[in-house]
């Protein structure tokens, strides 16, 4: 797993670290596993990034759009209902998987 230079992971919740460990093999199989944002960066108001419950993971290295969707589906399958993962900014320079720990009560 790589972390993009400047990414702040200080204060990331253990649940997010565990999720990264759980999807490590899947992401490495895509060619790389790079976290591109943690508590740093600009996110929408109320974002779980600011409380250590979210990370962004590089996806733009996966060229096949269908493969990006399969990886997204597999991430969701591996992590289960307490996690949300979406493909943000699809096809744009800032494309990434947004992964957050957001348990449903």
C-alpha positions, -999 to 999 in steps of 0.1 A, spaced: 0 0 0 12 35 -9 2 68 5 4 99 -17 29 125 -5 12 150 18 -17 127 28 -25 130 65 -35 97 81 -30 109 117 -63 103 135 -77 78 110 -100 54 128 -89 18 132 -120 7 113 -107 24 82 -72 9 87 -88 -25 90 -108 -19 58 -77 -10 40 -60 -42 52 -91 -62 41 -91 -49 6 -53 -48 2 -50 -79 -20 -78 -68 -42 -63 -33 -48 -28 -47 -53 -42 -69 -80 -53 -38 -99 -17 -27 -102 -15 -4 -72 -31 6 -39 -26 42 -32 -44 63 -6 -48 98 -20 -66 116 8 -72 111 45 -79 139 69 -63 164 44 -77 180 14 -110 198 7 -141 178 11 -178 187 14 -191 201 47 -197 173 71 -174 149 53 -163 119 73 -127 126 61 -125 153 88 -132 129 116 -109 101 104 -137 79 90 -129 81 53 -101 78 28 -98 82 -9 -81 55 -30 -67 59 -65 -87 43 -92 -77 61 -124 -49 36 -130 -76 11 -139 -82 17 -176 -112 -5 -182 -145 12 -169 -161 -22 -164 -132 -34 -142 -135 -2 -121 -171 -11 -114 -162 -48 -106 -135 -36 -82 -161 -12 -65 -186 -41 -62 -159 -64 -47 -148 -37 -22 -185 -34 -11 -188 -72 -9 -156 -75 12 -164 -47 37 -201 -52 42 -229 -29 54 -210 -7 78 -189 8 50 -198 29 20 -177 30 -11 -184 50 -43 -165 59 -74 -162 97 -74 -154 120 -103 -155 91 -127 -135 98 -159 -121 130 -145 -85 137 -134 -95 135 -97 -113 101 -101 -110 79 -70 -128 54 -47 -142 72 -17 -143 47 12 -160 55 45 -169 38 77 -205 47 84 -223 21 105 -260 19 101 -279 18 133 
